[in-house]
């Protein structure tokens, strides 16, 4: 199924400069989500990280619980729970509890765990995380979709007749998605379980090239396991900063783009996100010229989404902006507002109606103006006649 209305949201890791006040940094993240709620964004996803100094959200579930109290409409997702770190029964219990607390606004995103420094602290290497993701997600889906007890044992978990304490609030179930970067692991699991996909590396060179392939893998696995799939459950993540002019956007990102690049060049052991650039000018050029992101006006953002739509070979359901803190607070909020005002309507069926209405009124204006003028003239003459008669 091809989506007819593109949803918009953010993927909030979050990224913050090491050394700044972490309490204020987290508060700014909550303020951002509140702003997005007011601007009409559809969803927000929150990460889980435990090391490396920048991505300071240790629990997307706690973040969602707080954000839910401060927002009204926006849907809130775990983006993502690193399943290799947790007992799957407790993960399922927490997400179902959030489903009740948020009255169905929660979404569940799962992944293997992206930072090697996280897993190393609990004795897990990157060579183990994908298999653990596979096993854990299978257990969680059984717990969520069936009331049959689950028994399972591996080197990390020993479940004995495990069952959920609560059944989900959402009927039939809240949105579930699995992360995908470049490898086929994510689309394979999404197809097997009939769930959505979070293409976190959609604009990286490897991720962009793999977009159509990933959907093909997902569809093939869905057929094999007799599952239905829906492109509206496919979310692509991209990098954007907008301003009224391209020159202003370039000035805005001087605030923090170097720190962000440094994190992926020198700190985070995440090779899919490695990128060249030794100064602001080179970094901006790489973002725009490689297609990795879009720094410019709302038209620049629109062009990136259209490019991703074409590469996906059939469309996707949501475009998630990767929150990055390239610009200061005011410029960041303004960027999200500009996207809401000028980009979102183009992909949600809203901008054409008002443009068409304006064009129809323009075409009819000469004839209607003449009728209006004659009506005013007639009314004036009637009034003059009434005065004369008195």
Phi and psi in degrees as a GROMACS rama.xvg file:
@    title "Ramachandran Plot"
@    xaxis  label "Phi"
@    yaxis  label "Psi"
@TYPE xy
-92.4324  126.193  UNK-2
-64.7003  142.45  UNK-3
-99.2983  -18.4973  UNK-4
-130.825  118.276  UNK-5
-79.9328  127.587  UNK-6
-85.4655  155.62  UNK-7
-126.52  146.271  UNK-8
-165.42  -167.167  UNK-9
-129.64  158.5  UNK-10
-118.931  105.883  UNK-11
-105.024  104.106  UNK-12
-62.7452  -47.3808  UNK-13
-90.5906  171.29  UNK-14
-110.856  123.824  UNK-15
-135.907  149.584  UNK-16
-68.2815  125.538  UNK-17
-57.7389  141.822  UNK-18
99.8375  -17.931  UNK-19
-80.4523  168.749  UNK-20
-64.5827  111.954  UNK-21
-68.2285  -30.1165  UNK-22
-63.7827  -46.7947  UNK-23
-67.3753  -35.3163  UNK-24
-62.2293  -45.5262  UNK-25
-66.1896  -37.7729  UNK-26
-62.3688  -38.1907  UNK-27
-65.151  -31.8778  UNK-28
-65.4872  -42.6826  UNK-29
-64.9116  -40.2511  UNK-30
-62.1271  -37.1315  UNK-31
-62.5059  -44.8196  UNK-32
-63.4527  -39.2575  UNK-33
-62.0493  -39.8601  UNK-34
-64.2338  -42.8952  UNK-35
-63.1376  -38.1381  UNK-36
-60.7092  -44.0073  UNK-37
-68.6412  -32.0723  UNK-38
-80.9522  -5.61444  UNK-39
91.2087  17.5875  UNK-40
-67.7628  151.165  UNK-41
-85.6877  -37.5437  UNK-42
-154.477  158.33  UNK-43
-141.231  135.605  UNK-44
-119.03  138.833  UNK-45
-123.288  137.465  UNK-46
-87.4728  173.611  UNK-47
-129.465  118.036  UNK-48
-146.531  155.339  UNK-49
-134.991  8.63319  UNK-50
-158.449  177.794  UNK-51
79.7702  -2.58019  UNK-52
86.8841  -18.1525  UNK-53
-106.076  -46.4783  UNK-54
-91.0132  87.9201  UNK-55
-96.5388  24.2128  UNK-56
-100.568  109.169  UNK-57
-84.2749  -16.9973  UNK-58
-146.389  104.269  UNK-59
-62.3073  -27.9025  UNK-60
-65.8463  -42.9919  UNK-61
-65.7471  -40.4977  UNK-62
-59.6269  -43.6462  UNK-63
-63.0739  -42.0379  UNK-64
-59.4494  -40.7807  UNK-65
-73.3256  -45.8741  UNK-66
-61.7893  -33.7028  UNK-67
-62.9934  -34.3574  UNK-68
-73.4479  -19.4489  UNK-69
-103.804  -0.758826  UNK-70
-128.911  169.074  UNK-71
-118.811  -40.1718  UNK-72
-119.903  -37.7895  UNK-73
-61.4377  138.69  UNK-74
-85.345  147.747  UNK-75
-125.115  127.262  UNK-76
-128.516  155.805  UNK-77
-83.0679  116.564  UNK-78
-129.242  72.5435  UNK-79
-133.08  166.021  UNK-80
-76.2041  127.098  UNK-81
-80.165  95.0723  UNK-82
-64.0194  -25.4687  UNK-83
-67.7763  -16.1706  UNK-84
-89.4749  -13.4488  UNK-85
-129.01  153.507  UNK-86
-68.8477  125.19  UNK-87
-61.8463  -29.2324  UNK-88
-63.4448  -43.9929  UNK-89
-69.7805  -34.2296  UNK-90
-60.4188  -48.2319  UNK-91
-62.7109  -40.2091  UNK-92
-61.3066  -44.1366  UNK-93
-67.1787  -41.0657  UNK-94
-69.9868  -35.1553  UNK-95
-67.943  -39.1102  UNK-96
-61.0652  -42.5343  UNK-97
-64.5591  -34.315  UNK-98
-59.2824  -40.7545  UNK-99
-71.5624  -45.6345  UNK-100
-61.1663  -38.888  UNK-101
-90.5593  1.20459  UNK-102
55.3363  42.5071  UNK-103
89.7394  11.7293  UNK-104
-89.3029  -1.27452  UNK-105
-83.8954  150.805  UNK-106
-131.281  148.762  UNK-107
-115.419  115.068  UNK-108
-111.049  136.885  UNK-109
-125.936  147.745  UNK-110
-154.268  176.245  UNK-111
-82.915  -24.0047  UNK-112
110.086  112.993  UNK-113
-95.0658  -27.5361  UNK-114
-91.6592  114.665  UNK-115
-57.5838  -29.6462  UNK-116
-69.0591  -22.7819  UNK-117
-68.3701  -57.7132  UNK-118
-61.4112  -34.0735  UNK-119
-59.9211  -31.2941  UNK-120
-72.0241  -18.5843  UNK-121
-118.452  19.3468  UNK-122
77.0589  26.7474  UNK-123
-114.98  128.361  UNK-124
-98.3305  163.338  UNK-125
-62.6686  -22.4715  UNK-126
-70.2011  -15.3522  UNK-127
-100.764  -23.2881  UNK-128
-65.3738  -36.4576  UNK-129
-71.2104  -37.881  UNK-130
-66.7482  -39.6265  UNK-131
-65.5941  -37.387  UNK-132
-58.8458  -47.3309  UNK-133
-57.1776  -49.6349  UNK-134
-67.0561  -44.31  UNK-135
-65.9728  -44.889  UNK-136
-62.8376  -37.9418  UNK-137
-60.7782  -41.7705  UNK-138
-65.3384  -46.304  UNK-139
-61.9665  -41.8196  UNK-140
-64.4688  -37.8766  UNK-141
-64.9446  -41.4413  UNK-142
-64.6242  -38.5744  UNK-143
-78.3077  -31.2944  UNK-144
-105.79  -4.91367  UNK-145
-140.537  153.498  UNK-146
-99.6243  7.36649  UNK-147
-73.9123  137.309  UNK-148
-61.1266  147.897  UNK-149
-114  126.47  UNK-150
-118.045  128.648  UNK-151
-158.882  144.173  UNK-152
-145.897  132.896  UNK-153
-138.339  -161.617  UNK-154
-69.4281  -17.3755  UNK-155
-110.458  -32.1178  UNK-156
-129.714  146.086  UNK-157
-135.167  97.3006  UNK-158
-100.124  130.854  UNK-159
-126.073  109.179  UNK-160
49.9138  47.9725  UNK-161
-75.2755  136.691  UNK-162
-142.527  152.882  UNK-163
-71.8956  143.707  UNK-164
-73.1092  -36.7182  UNK-165
-123.308  148.563  UNK-166
-87.6561  154.948  UNK-167
-58.1983  148.217  UNK-168
-73.4303  -43.0004  UNK-169
-68.6326  143.925  UNK-170
-128.764  117.457  UNK-171
-81.8331  -31.1251  UNK-172
-166.422  151.67  UNK-173
-67.2336  164.017  UNK-174
-62.887  136.8  UNK-175
-128.169  136.569  UNK-176
-143.582  153.194  UNK-177
-118.658  143.755  UNK-178
-73.0555  145.848  UNK-179
-139.533  135.506  UNK-180
-118.383  -81.7709  UNK-181
-123.361  -35.0323  UNK-182
-75.9064  163.649  UNK-183
-80.524  4.21889  UNK-184
-57.6055  -51.2269  UNK-185
-61.5648  -52.2752  UNK-186
-63.6222  -31.2212  UNK-187
-64.2685  -44.9673  UNK-188
-69.789  -38.1586  UNK-189
-61.2611  -43.4064  UNK-190
-67.7631  -41.1142  UNK-191
-60.325  -39.5882  UNK-192
-99.268  -3.73206  UNK-193
67.0207  40.347  UNK-194
-118.083  -179.13  UNK-195
-83.4051  176.522  UNK-196
-133.668  134.899  UNK-197
-105.579  100.524  UNK-198
-84.5954  86.1233  UNK-199
-69.4419  -32.9127  UNK-200
-100.095  33.7837  UNK-201
-60.0018  -31.8743  UNK-202
-99.4139  -3.91886  UNK-203
-68.7026  160.521  UNK-204
-58.0379  -48.0098  UNK-205
-69.6985  -40.5915  UNK-206
-66.8387  -41.27  UNK-207
-64.1173  -45.2626  UNK-208
-62.9522  -27.5878  UNK-209
-91.6766  -1.60304  UNK-210
-55.6562  -56.9632  UNK-211
-63.7491  -38.7803  UNK-212
-61.1154  -42.7793  UNK-213
-59.7296  -43.6169  UNK-214
-66.6696  -35.6185  UNK-215
-63.383  -42.1866  UNK-216
-62.3542  -44.2296  UNK-217
-59.618  -47.1139  UNK-218
-64.5417  -40.2298  UNK-219
-64.9243  -42.0754  UNK-220
-67.4938  -36.4966  UNK-221
-63.9498  -42.0666  UNK-222
-62.6831  -41.894  UNK-223
-62.9336  -34.0071  UNK-224
-105.982  12.3556  UNK-225
56.7148  47.5714  UNK-226
-113.279  148.899  UNK-227
-89.9542  140.623  UNK-228
-124.843  155.001  UNK-229
-143.281  122.634  UNK-230
-62.2181  -21.8909  UNK-231
-65.8787  -16.4145  UNK-232
-92.8913  6.28679  UNK-233
-98.1553  121.515  UNK-234
-115.975  130.393  UNK-235
-108.988  136.686  UNK-236
-105.162  132.909  UNK-237
-140.485  165.353  UNK-238
-105.001  129.12  UNK-239
-147.135  142.383  UNK-240
-140.082  127.442  UNK-241
-117.444  148.147  UNK-242
-143.445  177.61  UNK-243
-64.4058  -30.8705  UNK-244
-131.636  158.861  UNK-245
-63.0951  -40.1364  UNK-246
-62.1492  -39.9369  UNK-247
-66.8152  -39.4409  UNK-248
-61.3004  -40.8413  UNK-249
-63.1891  -42.2821  UNK-250
-65.5887  -38.5784  UNK-251
-57.2823  -46.3913  UNK-252
-77.3288  -6.83312  UNK-253
-60.6823  -21.7546  UNK-254
-60.8155  -43.0629  UNK-255
-146.353  5.13981  UNK-256
-69.5393  -31.7218  UNK-257
-65.7024  -41.4379  UNK-258
-63.1261  -39.6491  UNK-259
-64.1896  -45.0878  UNK-260
-62.793  -42.4766  UNK-261
-58.7301  -37.3673  UNK-262
-59.4074  -45.3418  UNK-263
-83.0518  -24.2795  UNK-264
-79.1216  -33.8011  UNK-265
-128.292  -13.8806  UNK-266
-114.501  -63.5982  UNK-267
-75.055  126.283  UNK-268
-84.6587  71.8873  UNK-269
-133.646  81.3581  UNK-270
-58.7055  -27.834  UNK-271
-64.1626  -21.5058  UNK-272
-105.407  10.4888  UNK-273
-71.6658  144.507  UNK-274
-154.363  150.729  UNK-275
-82.3601  168.224  UNK-276
131.903  122.644  UNK-277
-113.552  -4.24283  UNK-278
-150.6  171.365  UNK-279
-58.8529  -43.4216  UNK-280
-60.2392  -45.0376  UNK-281
-67.0559  -35.6396  UNK-282
-67.6048  -44.8741  UNK-283
-61.6636  -43.5956  UNK-284
-60.8075  -42.309  UNK-285
-63.6741  -46.0621  UNK-286
-56.1013  -49.3898  UNK-287
-77.9386  -43.8708  UNK-288
-74.829  -29.6752  UNK-289
-83.7893  -14.0222  UNK-290
82.8834  4.69663  UNK-291
-63.6491  -28.441  UNK-292
-162.145  -166.222  UNK-293
-144.158  109.062  UNK-294
-111.989  113.246  UNK-295
168.243  -135.875  UNK-296
-97.6479  173.059  UNK-297
-55.0994  -29.9987  UNK-298
-64.4921  -33.9618  UNK-299
-64.356  -42.4392  UNK-300
-64.5159  -43.3165  UNK-301
-58.0002  -42.4303  UNK-302
-63.7021  -37.9426  UNK-303
-65.8132  -42.0343  UNK-304
-64.2889  -40.8453  UNK-305
-63.6333  -37.4803  UNK-306
-64.3251  -43.3032  UNK-307
-65.6135  -38.8434  UNK-308
-60.2568  -44.1058  UNK-309
-64.999  -41.5699  UNK-310
-68.3977  -28.4479  UNK-311
-71.9668  -16.1963  UNK-312
58.9679  52.4182  UNK-313
143.82  -9.69996  UNK-314
97.4729  169.056  UNK-315
-144.264  172.566  UNK-316
-97.2978  -26.0102  UNK-317
-149.482  143.323  UNK-318
-112.02  118.045  UNK-319
-106.656  125.886  UNK-320
-83.0191  124.502  UNK-321
-74.5937  112.733  UNK-322
-67.5343  132.465  UNK-323
-136.484  -16.3093  UNK-324
59.7505  34.1678  UNK-325
-66.9541  -32.7402  UNK-326
-113.177  167.674  UNK-327
-70.9977  177.313  UNK-328
-58.1538  -49.7187  UNK-329
-64.9192  -43.3008  UNK-330
-67.8247  -33.4514  UNK-331
-65.8191  -48.3653  UNK-332
-62.3079  -38.1296  UNK-333
-64.1467  -38.1466  UNK-334
-60.6866  -46.7443  UNK-335
-64.48  -35.3121  UNK-336
-67.3679  -42.5878  UNK-337
-61.5249  -38.8731  UNK-338
-65.1888  -42.0784  UNK-339
-63.9809  -39.0495  UNK-340
-75.5599  -39.4371  UNK-341
-116.477  -22.8075  UNK-342
-100.27  -49.636  UNK-343
-54.5684  -43.7355  UNK-344
-60.131  -28.6419  UNK-345
-67.6782  -25.9198  UNK-346
-110.894  6.49977  UNK-347
-123.736  10.9837  UNK-348
76.7487  17.1396  UNK-349
-101.981  -32.1003  UNK-350
-75.4303  -30.9883  UNK-351
-67.2655  -37.7155  UNK-352
-62.136  -45.0364  UNK-353
-72.4978  -35.5637  UNK-354
-63.8303  -43.2603  UNK-355
-64.6089  -39.9271  UNK-356
-62.8368  -41.1716  UNK-357
-64.1433  -39.8975  UNK-358
-67.1183  -40.6906  UNK-359
-63.0636  -41.7832  UNK-360
-65.3014  -37.3659  UNK-361
-63.1337  -44.0992  UNK-362
-66.2803  -35.0681  UNK-363
-84.0334  -11.981  UNK-364
-57.0408  -47.5651  UNK-365
-58.0218  -49.2256  UNK-366
-65.7131  -43.6437  UNK-367
-68.8059  -34.4446  UNK-368
-63.3818  -39.2787  UNK-369
-64.6192  -43.6357  UNK-370
-61.4104  -42.732  UNK-371
-63.7233  -43.5938  UNK-372
-62.2992  -41.5109  UNK-373
-65.7345  -37.1916  UNK-374
-64.3159  -40.7171  UNK-375
-64.9961  -42.9883  UNK-376
-62.3791  -43.1941  UNK-377
-63.2297  -41.9079  UNK-378
-63.5092  -39.7976  UNK-379
-63.2839  -43.1768  UNK-380
-64.5451  -38.7657  UNK-381
-63.8282  -41.8807  UNK-382
-63.2352  -41.8861  UNK-383
-62.8833  -39.1656  UNK-384
-66.3017  -39.8784  UNK-385
-62.3029  -42.0633  UNK-386
-65.0157  -41.8097  UNK-387
-64.7112  -36.4704  UNK-388
-68.0238  -27.9687  UNK-389
